[in-house]
Amino acid sequence: MNEELLEILKKIAPGTPLREAVDSISERGKGGLIVIAEEDVVKPVIQSGFRLNTEFTPQRLSELAKMDRALVVDPGLKKIIYANAFLIPDPTIPSEETGTRHLAAEQVAKQLGVPVIAISAALARVTIYYGQLKYTLHDISAIISRVNQALRILEQYRGTFDDLLNELTMLEFEGRVFPFHVANVIQLIVQMLEIEDEVRRWFVELGTERELLELLLEWMLLNVNETFALLVRDFQVNAQPSQEVISAIRALPTEELLSTEKVMEILGYESGEETLDTAIPSRGFRVLREIPRLPLSVIEELVQEFGSLKKLLQAEEEELMRVKGIAEVRARAIKSGLERLKRRLGIA
């Protein structure tokens, strides 16, 4: 599903004026053909019809569909340009459609490169043609069922994600982080973000029906993207911008994503068993982010000054106060915040 198709689906999603008109046409058991294009673009394929150039409203479009032939509306969905338009696309354009309406829809879409919506009277089905693309709208209840299934999987992933982060934090304090600990979290995050991408594509087709489901999705993904960015900054050893590293990891094929060695290579580590068996230090970005009211700008100054979480844990308040943006109160808050984290994790 490409971006252009997603934009078209937004225009016909539940709660939009166009969807209201399409549903009205379908509910009456009528078929319909709607071309979304500028007048000068569509004119070459129109043999006859009524040029209206009137204001677009769902009720008006639905009523005009009773004349059976095609309707033409502008891309901004402000005007109904033609009604009862007889379309004559290039008959040599290939199509596997057998019905007259769907054949015309596909050929016009391919010839003009514009969206064409075909509403089937017999099957009560809505199909969108756009260039070489063909997409049939799904039943809303079926989409909601799929989204709920994806959210249940995401809920399980979220529980695992929280457990892995707690384990990683404890290992960072103890200096016992190995590459597979980092890779496991990153691999899970990427899988969670892939589910998010899929669900958000379904949200486009759900329109206003997605509101509660969207809240659930956002709750399950709370802080996931930030954690990904902080993890990369904590453990990468190359100078590549963290967002480029994240993009490279997300672009990995599934079999390579599941390889600890491949993930660590993108973070800048050399391949080989020796690297995988060597503990790696954390810079402390993510752990410091757990301290309330500690700005990221101050965290960056701390990491630049001390270089690793281990050295930061060994620092006294006076040493912290030498860092830009840290006075006595904040230095004390950092030390106490780190101690609270250790107690929460059961670290002596």
Backbone hydrogen bonds in HBPLUS format (Angstrom, degrees):
<---DONOR---> <-ACCEPTOR-->    atom                        ^
c    i                          cat <-CA-CA->   ^        H-A-AA   ^      H-
h    n   atom  resd res      DA  || num        DHA   H-A  angle D-A-AA Bond
n    s   type  num  typ     dist DA aas  dist angle  dist       angle   num
A0006-LEU N   A0002-ASN O   3.05 MM   4  6.37 155.4  2.11 150.1 157.7     1
A0007-GLU N   A0003-GLU O   3.01 MM   4  6.30 150.5  2.10 146.6 153.6     2
A0008-ILE N   A0004-GLU O   3.18 MM   4  6.51 148.7  2.29 141.5 149.5     3
A0009-LEU N   A0005-LEU O   2.88 MM   4  6.20 158.1  1.93 152.8 159.2     4
A0010-LYS N   A0006-LEU O   2.97 MM   4  6.24 144.8  2.09 144.1 153.3     5
A0011-LYS N   A0008-ILE O   3.02 MM   3  5.24 125.8  2.32 100.0 113.7     6
A0012-ILE N   A0009-LEU O   3.12 MM   3  5.16 136.5  2.32  96.9 108.9     7
A0016-THR N   A0013-ALA O   3.10 MM   3  5.88 150.5  2.19 147.8 149.7     8
A0208-THR N   A0014-PRO O   3.05 MM 194  5.88 164.5  2.07 137.7 141.0     9
A0020-GLU N   A0016-THR O   3.05 MM   4  6.34 154.7  2.12 151.0 158.5    10
A0021-ALA N   A0017-PRO O   3.08 MM   4  6.40 153.6  2.16 147.4 153.4    11
A0022-VAL N   A0018-LEU O   2.93 MM   4  6.20 164.2  1.95 152.8 157.1    12
A0023-ASP N   A0019-ARG O   2.83 MM   4  5.94 168.3  1.84 154.4 157.4    13
A0024-SER N   A0020-GLU O   3.07 MM   4  6.17 151.8  2.15 138.7 146.6    14
A0025-ILE N   A0021-ALA O   2.99 MM   4  6.27 156.9  2.04 151.9 157.6    15
A0026-SER N   A0022-VAL O   2.95 MM   4  6.17 162.8  1.98 151.7 156.6    16
A0027-GLU N   A0023-ASP O   2.80 MM   4  5.90 160.8  1.83 151.8 156.9    17
A0028-ARG N   A0024-SER O   3.30 MM   4  6.42 138.4  2.49 138.1 146.6    18
A0030-LYS N   A0025-ILE O   3.27 MM   5  5.67 154.0  2.34 166.3 161.3    19
A0029-GLY N   A0026-SER O   2.92 MM   3  5.26 156.7  1.97 112.0 118.1    20
A0032-GLY N   A0119-ILE O   3.06 MM  87  4.82 147.1  2.17 129.5 130.4    21
A0119-ILE N   A0032-GLY O   2.80 MM  87  4.82 172.3  1.81 146.6 146.8    22
A0071-LEU N   A0033-LEU O   2.79 MM  38  6.16 158.3  1.83 158.9 166.0    23
A0034-ILE N   A0117-ILE O   2.84 MM  83  4.99 163.0  1.87 146.6 152.5    24
A0117-ILE N   A0034-ILE O   2.75 MM  83  4.99 167.6  1.77 150.5 153.2    25
A0035-VAL N   A0071-LEU O   2.76 MM  36  6.14 169.7  1.77 163.0 164.4    26
A0073-VAL N   A0035-VAL O   2.89 MM  38  6.32 161.0  1.93 166.6 173.0    27
A0036-ILE N   A0115-PRO O   3.00 MM  79  5.52 174.2  2.00 166.0 164.1    28
A0037-ALA N   A0073-VAL O   2.94 MM  36  6.29 143.6  2.07 157.5 165.3    29
A0041-VAL N   A0038-GLU O   3.11 MM   3  5.35 133.4  2.34 102.7 115.4    30
A0042-VAL N   A0038-GLU O   3.17 MM   4  6.45 158.2  2.22 157.9 163.2    31
A0043-LYS N   A0039-GLU O   2.99 MM   4  5.87 143.2  2.13 153.8 162.4    32
A0045-VAL N   A0042-VAL O   3.09 MM   3  5.94 155.8  2.16 127.0 132.9    33
A0046-ILE N   A0043-LYS O   3.11 MM   3  5.31 167.4  2.13 115.6 119.5    34
A0088-ILE N   A0045-VAL O   2.66 MM  43  5.01 161.2  1.69 147.4 154.1    35
A0047-GLN N   A0086-PHE O   2.83 MM  39  5.56 171.2  1.84 173.6 172.6    36
A0086-PHE N   A0048-SER O   2.80 MM  38  5.27 162.2  1.84 143.0 147.8    37
A0050-PHE N   A0083-ALA O   2.89 MM  33  5.22 168.1  1.91 165.6 165.1    38
A0083-ALA N   A0050-PHE O   2.94 MM  33  5.22 148.2  2.04 142.9 153.2    39
A0052-LEU N   A0081-ILE O   2.76 MM  29  5.28 145.1  1.88 135.7 145.5    40
A0053-ASN N   A0080-ILE O   2.97 MM  27  5.40 111.1  2.46 130.8 145.7    41
A0053-ASN N   A0081-ILE O   3.27 MM  28  4.13 150.1  2.36 101.6 110.1    42
A0054-THR N   A0080-ILE O   3.00 MM  26  5.29 145.1  2.13 149.1 144.3    43
A0080-ILE N   A0054-THR O   2.68 MM  26  5.29 163.4  1.70 159.2 165.3    44
A0056-PHE N   A0078-LYS O   2.85 MM  22  5.14 161.9  1.88 125.8 123.7    45
A0061-LEU N   A0057-THR O   2.99 MM   4  6.19 166.9  2.01 160.5 163.8    46
A0062-SER N   A0058-PRO O   2.95 MM   4  6.10 159.9  1.99 149.5 155.4    47
A0063-GLU N   A0059-GLN O   2.96 MM   4  6.16 157.0  2.01 148.0 154.0    48
A0064-LEU N   A0060-ARG O   2.96 MM   4  6.13 161.3  1.99 150.7 155.7    49
A0065-ALA N   A0061-LEU O   3.08 MM   4  6.23 132.1  2.32 139.0 150.8    50
A0066-LYS N   A0063-GLU O   3.15 MM   3  5.71 161.5  2.18 112.4 118.1    51
A0067-MET N   A0064-LEU O   3.18 MM   3  5.95 167.8  2.20 118.5 122.0    52
A0068-ASP N   A0065-ALA O   3.04 MM   3  5.60 160.6  2.08 118.1 121.2    53
A0069-ARG N   A0067-MET O   2.93 MM   2  5.90 139.3  2.10  97.1  92.3    54
A0070-ALA N   A0085-ALA O   3.06 MM  15  4.79 143.0  2.20 147.9 137.5    55
A0085-ALA N   A0070-ALA O   2.85 MM  15  4.79 166.5  1.87 145.3 140.8    56
A0072-VAL N   A0082-TYR O   3.00 MM  10  4.90 163.1  2.03 133.8 133.3    57
A0081-ILE N   A0072-VAL O   2.67 MM   9  5.37 137.9  1.84 145.3 158.6    58
A0082-TYR N   A0072-VAL O   3.28 MM  10  4.90 157.8  2.33 124.4 130.3    59
A0074-ASP N   A0079-LYS O   3.13 MM   5  5.70 155.2  2.19 148.4 155.0    60
A0077-LEU N   A0074-ASP O   2.85 MM   3  5.29 162.9  1.88 121.9 126.7    61
A0093-ILE N   A0090-ASP O   3.16 MM   3  5.85 169.0  2.17 121.1 124.4    62
A0103-LEU N   A0099-GLY O   2.89 MM   4  5.90 153.3  1.96 152.0 160.3    63
A0104-ALA N   A0100-THR O   3.02 MM   4  6.18 163.7  2.05 149.2 153.0    64
A0105-ALA N   A0101-ARG O   2.93 MM   4  6.15 155.8  1.99 145.5 153.1    65
A0106-GLU N   A0102-HIS O   2.98 MM   4  6.12 166.2  2.00 147.6 150.1    66
A0107-GLN N   A0103-LEU O   3.05 MM   4  6.21 165.8  2.07 150.3 154.7    67
A0108-VAL N   A0104-ALA O   2.92 MM   4  5.98 161.8  1.95 151.2 156.0    68
A0109-ALA N   A0105-ALA O   3.01 MM   4  6.12 161.8  2.04 147.5 152.9    69
A0110-LYS N   A0106-GLU O   2.98 MM   4  6.16 157.7  2.03 148.2 154.0    70
A0111-GLN N   A0107-GLN O   2.88 MM   4  5.96 157.3  1.93 144.7 151.7    71
A0112-LEU N   A0108-VAL O   2.87 MM   4  5.87 168.9  1.88 154.7 157.3    72
A0113-GLY N   A0109-ALA O   2.82 MM   4  5.16 136.4  2.01 129.3 140.3    73
A0116-VAL N   A0129-TYR O   2.80 MM  13  5.14 153.3  1.87 150.4 156.3    74
A0129-TYR N   A0116-VAL O   2.84 MM  13  5.14 167.4  1.86 155.0 159.4    75
A0118-ALA N   A0127-THR O   2.83 MM   9  5.23 170.9  1.84 161.2 163.4    76
A0127-THR N   A0118-ALA O   2.89 MM   9  5.23 169.6  1.90 156.1 159.4    77
A0120-SER N   A0125-ARG O   2.82 MM   5  5.16 176.9  1.82 160.6 161.6    78
A0124-ALA N   A0120-SER O   2.99 MM   4  5.24 124.6  2.31 127.2 137.0    79
A0137-LEU N   A0126-VAL O   2.88 MM  11  5.66 157.7  1.93 162.1 169.5    80
A0128-ILE N   A0135-TYR O   2.68 MM   7  5.10 174.4  1.68 154.6 156.2    81
A0135-TYR N   A0128-ILE O   2.82 MM   7  5.10 157.1  1.88 150.6 157.5    82
A0130-TYR N   A0133-LEU O   3.00 MM   3  5.03 162.6  2.03 133.8 136.1    83
A0133-LEU N   A0130-TYR O   2.83 MM   3  5.03 156.4  1.88 135.1 132.5    84
A0142-ALA N   A0139-ASP O   3.01 MM   3  5.29 122.8  2.35 103.4 118.1    85
A0143-ILE N   A0139-ASP O   3.06 MM   4  6.45 153.2  2.13 154.1 162.2    86
A0144-ILE N   A0140-ILE O   2.94 MM   4  6.22 166.5  1.95 157.5 160.7    87
A0145-SER N   A0141-SER O   3.03 MM   4  6.18 151.3  2.12 139.0 146.6    88
A0146-ARG N   A0142-ALA O   3.07 MM   4  6.36 154.2  2.13 143.7 150.1    89
A0147-VAL N   A0143-ILE O   2.84 MM   4  6.16 159.7  1.88 156.6 162.7    90
A0148-ASN N   A0144-ILE O   2.89 MM   4  6.06 160.9  1.93 149.0 154.2    91
A0149-GLN N   A0145-SER O   3.04 MM   4  6.26 152.8  2.12 143.2 150.5    92
A0150-ALA N   A0146-ARG O   2.97 MM   4  6.27 159.0  2.02 149.0 154.4    93
A0151-LEU N   A0147-VAL O   2.85 MM   4  6.11 154.1  1.91 151.6 159.3    94
A0152-ARG N   A0148-ASN O   2.97 MM   4  6.21 144.4  2.10 142.8 151.7    95
A0153-ILE N   A0149-GLN O   3.17 MM   4  6.52 154.9  2.23 146.8 152.8    96
A0154-LEU N   A0150-ALA O   2.92 MM   4  6.18 157.7  1.97 146.6 153.5    97
A0155-GLU N   A0151-LEU O   2.85 MM   4  6.02 143.9  1.98 140.5 149.7    98
A0156-GLN N   A0152-ARG O   3.23 MM   4  6.55 152.2  2.31 142.1 147.9    99
A0157-TYR N   A0153-ILE O   2.99 MM   4  6.35 158.1  2.03 149.8 156.4   100
A0158-ARG N   A0154-LEU O   2.81 MM   4  6.03 147.6  1.92 144.6 153.8   101
A0159-GLY N   A0155-GLU O   3.19 MM   4  6.52 152.8  2.27 144.6 149.9   102
A0160-THR N   A0156-GLN O   3.20 MM   4  6.54 161.2  2.23 149.8 154.3   103
A0161-PHE N   A0157-TYR O   2.76 MM   4  5.95 156.4  1.81 151.6 159.3   104
A0162-ASP N   A0158-ARG O   2.96 MM   4  6.21 163.5  1.99 153.5 155.7   105
A0163-ASP N   A0159-GLY O   3.15 MM   4  6.38 158.2  2.20 144.2 150.2   106
A0164-LEU N   A0160-THR O   2.87 MM   4  6.10 163.2  1.89 155.8 160.3   107
A0165-LEU N   A0161-PHE O   2.97 MM   4  6.17 154.9  2.03 150.3 157.3   108
A0166-ASN N   A0162-ASP O   3.06 MM   4  6.28 159.4  2.11 146.8 151.9   109
A0167-GLU N   A0163-ASP O   3.03 MM   4  6.29 160.7  2.06 149.2 154.6   110
A0168-LEU N   A0164-LEU O   2.82 MM   4  6.03 156.2  1.88 145.5 152.7   111
A0169-THR N   A0165-LEU O   2.84 MM   4  6.04 162.1  1.87 153.5 157.8   112
A0170-MET N   A0166-ASN O   3.09 MM   4  6.31 162.3  2.12 148.1 152.3   113
A0171-LEU N   A0167-GLU O   3.00 MM   4  6.27 157.3  2.05 148.4 154.7   114
A0172-GLU N   A0168-LEU O   2.82 MM   4  6.08 144.9  1.95 148.7 159.0   115
A0173-PHE N   A0169-THR O   3.06 MM   4  6.39 156.9  2.12 150.8 155.7   116
A0174-GLU N   A0170-MET O   3.12 MM   4  6.38 146.9  2.24 140.9 150.2   117
A0175-GLY N   A0171-LEU O   2.82 MM   4  5.82 111.1  2.30 136.0 152.3   118
A0176-ARG N   A0171-LEU O   2.87 MM   5  4.98 162.7  1.90 144.5 147.4   119
A0175-GLY N   A0172-GLU O   3.25 MM   3  5.01 150.3  2.35  94.2 103.0   120
A0280-ILE N   A0177-VAL O   2.69 MM 103  5.66 157.7  1.74 156.4 164.5   121
A0181-HIS N   A0178-PHE O   2.90 MM   3  5.55 138.8  2.07 120.7 131.7   122
A0183-ALA N   A0179-PRO O   2.88 MM   4  6.13 170.7  1.89 160.5 163.6   123
A0184-ASN N   A0180-PHE O   2.90 MM   4  5.83 156.4  1.96 139.7 145.5   124
A0186-ILE N   A0182-VAL O   3.07 MM   4  6.34 167.9  2.08 155.1 158.8   125
A0187-GLN N   A0183-ALA O   2.79 MM   4  5.90 165.8  1.81 157.6 161.2   126
A0188-LEU N   A0184-ASN O   3.14 MM   4  6.28 156.8  2.19 140.7 146.6   127
A0189-ILE N   A0185-VAL O   2.92 MM   4  6.18 159.0  1.97 152.0 158.0   128
A0190-VAL N   A0186-ILE O   2.98 MM   4  6.25 163.2  2.01 155.6 158.9   129
A0191-GLN N   A0187-GLN O   3.13 MM   4  6.38 156.9  2.18 144.7 150.7   130
A0192-MET N   A0188-LEU O   2.94 MM   4  6.23 152.6  2.01 149.5 157.3   131
A0193-LEU N   A0189-ILE O   2.88 MM   4  6.18 155.8  1.94 153.4 160.2   132
A0194-GLU N   A0190-VAL O   2.92 MM   4  6.14 143.3  2.06 144.8 154.8   133
A0195-ILE N   A0191-GLN O   3.15 MM   4  6.42 152.2  2.23 142.6 149.0   134
A0196-GLU N   A0192-MET O   2.97 MM   4  6.31 153.2  2.05 142.7 150.8   135
A0197-ASP N   A0193-LEU O   2.95 MM   4  6.21 156.4  2.01 143.4 148.7   136
A0198-GLU N   A0194-GLU O   3.09 MM   4  6.36 158.6  2.14 145.2 150.4   137
A0199-VAL N   A0195-ILE O   2.88 MM   4  6.13 167.5  1.90 157.3 160.5   138
A0200-ARG N   A0196-GLU O   2.83 MM   4  6.01 162.0  1.86 156.3 161.4   139
A0201-ARG N   A0197-ASP O   3.09 MM   4  6.32 141.6  2.24 140.4 149.9   140
A0201-ARG N   A0198-GLU O   3.18 MM   3  5.23 126.1  2.49  95.0 108.7   141
A0202-TRP N   A0198-GLU O   3.15 MM   4  6.56 151.4  2.23 145.4 153.0   142
A0202-TRP N   A0199-VAL O   3.04 MM   3  5.05 114.6  2.48  94.0 109.8   143
A0203-PHE N   A0199-VAL O   2.85 MM   4  6.21 144.5  1.97 144.6 156.0   144
A0204-VAL N   A0200-ARG O   3.29 MM   4  6.55 141.1  2.46 137.8 144.7   145
A0205-GLU N   A0202-TRP O   3.04 MM   3  5.39 119.9  2.42 104.7 118.2   146
A0206-LEU N   A0202-TRP O   3.02 MM   4  6.34 137.3  2.21 143.4 156.3   147
A0207-GLY N   A0203-PHE O   3.02 MM   4  6.21 139.0  2.19 151.4 158.7   148
A0209-GLU N   A0206-LEU O   3.07 MM   3  5.25 157.4  2.13 132.2 128.8   149
A0210-ARG N   A0207-GLY O   3.28 MM   3  6.02 162.6  2.32 121.2 123.0   150
A0214-GLU N   A0210-ARG O   2.75 MM   4  5.82 149.7  1.84 163.6 174.2   151
A0215-LEU N   A0211-GLU O   3.22 MM   4  6.53 148.4  2.32 142.7 150.0   152
A0216-LEU N   A0212-LEU O   3.16 MM   4  6.54 155.5  2.22 148.6 154.7   153
A0217-LEU N   A0213-LEU O   2.98 MM   4  6.27 156.8  2.03 146.8 153.2   154
A0218-GLU N   A0214-GLU O   2.98 MM   4  6.19 164.4  2.00 150.5 154.0   155
A0219-TRP N   A0215-LEU O   3.00 MM   4  6.19 151.7  2.08 145.2 153.0   156
A0220-MET N   A0216-LEU O   3.02 MM   4  6.26 158.4  2.07 150.4 155.6   157
A0221-LEU N   A0217-LEU O   3.08 MM   4  6.29 135.6  2.29 143.7 155.7   158
A0222-LEU N   A0219-TRP O   3.35 MM   3  5.21 166.1  2.37 104.2 105.6   159
A0224-VAL N   A0221-LEU O   3.05 MM   3  5.31 168.0  2.06 126.6 128.6   160
A0227-THR N   A0223-ASN O   2.90 MM   4  5.97 156.7  1.96 144.8 151.6   161
A0228-PHE N   A0224-VAL O   2.99 MM   4  6.25 155.3  2.06 148.5 154.8   162
A0229-ALA N   A0225-ASN O   3.10 MM   4  6.41 163.5  2.13 150.0 153.1   163
A0230-LEU N   A0226-GLU O   2.92 MM   4  6.17 160.7  1.96 153.7 159.3   164
A0231-LEU N   A0227-THR O   2.82 MM   4  5.96 156.6  1.87 151.6 158.0   165
A0232-VAL N   A0228-PHE O   3.10 MM   4  6.36 160.9  2.14 150.4 154.8   166
A0233-ARG N   A0229-ALA O   3.10 MM   4  6.36 161.3  2.13 145.4 150.5   167
A0234-ASP N   A0230-LEU O   2.82 MM   4  6.00 141.3  1.97 143.9 155.2   168
A0235-PHE N   A0231-LEU O   3.08 MM   4  6.28 148.8  2.18 150.4 156.5   169
A0236-GLN N   A0232-VAL O   2.85 MM   4  5.46 150.2  1.94 155.5 157.2   170
A0283-ARG N   A0234-ASP O   3.31 MM  49  4.72 143.3  2.45 113.9 124.1   171
A0237-VAL N   A0267-LEU O   2.78 MM  30  6.16 160.6  1.82 164.7 170.3   172
A0244-GLU N   A0241-PRO O   2.98 MM   3  5.43 128.6  2.26 109.5 122.8   173
A0245-VAL N   A0241-PRO O   3.16 MM   4  6.55 151.2  2.25 149.5 158.2   174
A0246-ILE N   A0242-SER O   2.90 MM   4  6.19 159.7  1.94 152.0 157.2   175
A0247-SER N   A0243-GLN O   2.97 MM   4  6.14 159.3  2.02 141.8 147.3   176
A0248-ALA N   A0244-GLU O   2.98 MM   4  6.15 153.8  2.04 142.8 149.8   177
A0249-ILE N   A0245-VAL O   2.96 MM   4  6.25 155.6  2.02 151.5 157.9   178
A0250-ARG N   A0246-ILE O   2.91 MM   4  6.14 163.7  1.93 153.6 158.2   179
A0251-ALA N   A0247-SER O   3.00 MM   4  6.11 129.8  2.26 137.4 150.1   180
A0252-LEU N   A0249-ILE O   3.12 MM   3  5.41 162.0  2.15 109.0 114.6   181
A0256-GLU N   A0253-PRO O   3.01 MM   3  5.42 126.0  2.31 109.1 123.1   182
A0257-LEU N   A0253-PRO O   2.88 MM   4  6.10 153.8  1.95 158.4 167.0   183
A0258-LEU N   A0254-THR O   3.14 MM   4  6.38 149.2  2.24 150.3 156.8   184
A0259-SER N   A0256-GLU O   3.05 MM   3  5.14 159.8  2.09 105.8 111.4   185
A0263-VAL N   A0259-SER O   3.14 MM   4  6.45 164.5  2.16 156.4 159.9   186
A0264-MET N   A0260-THR O   2.98 MM   4  6.17 164.0  2.01 154.5 159.0   187
A0265-GLU N   A0261-GLU O   2.93 MM   4  6.11 141.7  2.08 141.4 152.0   188
A0266-ILE N   A0262-LYS O   3.26 MM   4  6.58 152.4  2.34 145.6 150.9   189
A0267-LEU N   A0263-VAL O   3.27 MM   4  6.64 139.2  2.45 137.0 148.2   190
A0269-TYR N   A0264-MET O   2.96 MM   5  5.50 164.9  1.98 148.9 144.0   191
A0268-GLY N   A0265-GLU O   2.92 MM   3  5.02 152.6  1.99 101.7 110.4   192
A0276-LEU N   A0272-GLY O   3.37 MM   4  6.71 159.8  2.41 146.1 151.6   193
A0277-ASP N   A0273-GLU O   2.97 MM   4  6.14 135.3  2.18 146.9 158.3   194
A0278-THR N   A0275-THR O   3.23 MM   3  5.31 166.6  2.25 109.2 111.2   195
A0309-LEU N   A0282-SER O   2.77 MM  27  5.74 167.6  1.79 154.4 151.9   196
A0288-LEU N   A0284-GLY O   2.95 MM   4  5.92 166.8  1.96 153.4 157.4   197
A0289-ARG N   A0285-PHE O   3.01 MM   4  6.20 139.5  2.18 141.7 153.3   198
A0290-GLU N   A0287-VAL O   3.04 MM   3  5.41 153.3  2.11 107.3 115.7   199
A0291-ILE N   A0288-LEU O   3.04 MM   3  5.55 161.9  2.07 113.2 119.0   200
A0298-VAL N   A0295-PRO O   3.12 MM   3  5.39 125.9  2.43 101.9 114.4   201
A0299-ILE N   A0295-PRO O   3.08 MM   4  6.46 156.5  2.14 148.1 155.3   202
A0300-GLU N   A0296-LEU O   2.89 MM   4  6.14 156.2  1.94 151.5 157.0   203
A0301-GLU N   A0297-SER O   3.19 MM   4  6.46 147.9  2.29 135.3 143.5   204
A0302-LEU N   A0298-VAL O   2.91 MM   4  6.24 155.1  1.97 151.1 158.0   205
A0303-VAL N   A0299-ILE O   2.92 MM   4  6.21 163.8  1.95 155.6 159.2   206
A0304-GLN N   A0300-GLU O   2.97 MM   4  6.08 157.2  2.02 143.7 150.4   207
A0305-GLU N   A0301-GLU O   2.98 MM   4  6.12 148.3  2.08 142.3 150.8   208
A0306-PHE N   A0302-LEU O   2.89 MM   4  6.09 170.4  1.90 160.0 161.5   209
A0307-GLY N   A0303-VAL O   2.74 MM   4  4.99 144.2  1.87 129.7 141.2   210
A0312-LEU N   A0308-SER O   3.14 MM   4  6.36 153.9  2.21 143.4 151.2   211
A0313-LEU N   A0309-LEU O   2.87 MM   4  6.09 152.8  1.95 153.1 159.3   212
A0314-GLN N   A0310-LYS O   3.26 MM   4  6.51 138.0  2.45 137.3 148.0   213
A0314-GLN N   A0311-LYS O   3.20 MM   3  5.10 127.7  2.49  91.3 104.8   214
A0315-ALA N   A0312-LEU O   3.19 MM   3  5.16 147.9  2.30  97.5 107.0   215
A0319-GLU N   A0316-GLU O   3.02 MM   3  5.32 124.4  2.34 103.2 117.0   216
A0320-LEU N   A0316-GLU O   3.09 MM   4  6.49 154.0  2.15 151.8 159.6   217
A0321-MET N   A0317-GLU O   2.96 MM   4  6.21 149.1  2.05 149.5 157.9   218
A0322-ARG N   A0319-GLU O   3.19 MM   3  5.44 155.1  2.26 103.1 110.7   219
A0323-VAL N   A0320-LEU O   3.01 MM   3  5.64 164.1  2.03 118.1 123.2   220
A0326-ILE N   A0323-VAL O   3.16 MM   3  5.77 149.1  2.26 145.1 142.8   221
A0331-ALA N   A0327-ALA O   2.90 MM   4  6.06 158.5  1.95 156.7 163.7   222
A0332-ARG N   A0328-GLU O   2.98 MM   4  6.19 158.0  2.03 149.6 154.9   223
A0333-ALA N   A0329-VAL O   2.97 MM   4  6.22 151.3  2.05 143.0 151.5   224
A0334-ILE N   A0330-ARG O   2.90 MM   4  6.14 148.9  1.99 149.5 156.9   225
A0335-LYS N   A0331-ALA O   3.13 MM   4  6.40 166.3  2.15 149.2 152.1   226
A0336-SER N   A0332-ARG O   2.93 MM   4  6.13 165.7  1.95 151.8 156.2   227
A0337-GLY N   A0333-ALA O   2.81 MM   4  5.76 147.6  1.92 136.8 146.6   228
A0338-LEU N   A0334-ILE O   2.99 MM   4  6.17 157.5  2.04 150.0 154.7   229
A0339-GLU N   A0335-LYS O   3.10 MM   4  6.31 152.4  2.18 141.8 149.6   230
A0340-ARG N   A0336-SER O   2.90 MM   4  6.16 152.4  1.98 146.3 153.5   231
A0341-LEU N   A0337-GLY O   3.06 MM   4  6.32 155.3  2.12 144.0 150.4   232
A0342-LYS N   A0338-LEU O   3.07 MM   4  6.35 155.9  2.13 145.4 151.4   233
A0343-ARG N   A0339-GLU O   2.97 MM   4  6.28 157.3  2.02 149.5 155.4   234
A0344-ARG N   A0340-ARG O   2.90 MM   4  6.11 158.4  1.95 150.4 156.5   235
A0345-LEU N   A0341-LEU O   3.11 MM   4  6.34 143.2  2.25 142.1 151.4   236
A0347-ILE N   A0342-LYS O   2.76 MM   5  4.97 167.7  1.77 154.5 150.6   237
A0346-GLY N   A0343-ARG O   3.00 MM   3  4.88 152.8  2.08  98.6 107.2   238
